[in-house]
Amino acid sequence: MNLDEGIMSSKATWTHKKWLAKFQDDINKAVRLIDAGHPCISNQSPYREGYMDAGHYYARSTHPALRFHLLNIWGQSKYDNQYMEGNRQGFSKGLSLVGGDSLLEEIEGLPQVFKTAKWSIPELSCARDVVRSFIIDYQKKNYYLANQDRIDLKRELTKLTGLYN
């Protein structure tokens, strides 16, 4: 058995819960790449490699259907994400700074558009392949994005996952 076969056979034993967790890891990595160099969305502290989480505007626990939607996820200081419950007030202000009130309104409307989600393992696998391919390509480029370019890229990548059509 070669390495690829070993990886594929181990994936065959993954539970739905494990697929969700692995895909979340990849989505979070993509967000950190897209938002690299930008300050924390919720407290505007300067970007520091290794000190940024991928923070969700709508928590995964209360809005699981939005857990992979990239407009719901932004580079956020570990402190605000882990100890300040996401600093929702600062997060809202930061979204307005990044994309204006129209971006904030769009994001605040997401729960009405995507109320529930029941993704199958094949859907998660395909979406994960898209995001992993993006990560590999983007890491080669390694450049700073202007705010509108970040927003556009998050919209595009979210659409390409096929989970939010």
Summary of the structure (lengths in Angstrom):
residues: 165
radius of gyration: 16.0
end to end distance: 37.9
largest distance: 54.4
contacts: 478
relative contact order: 0.16
helix: 62%
strand: 6%
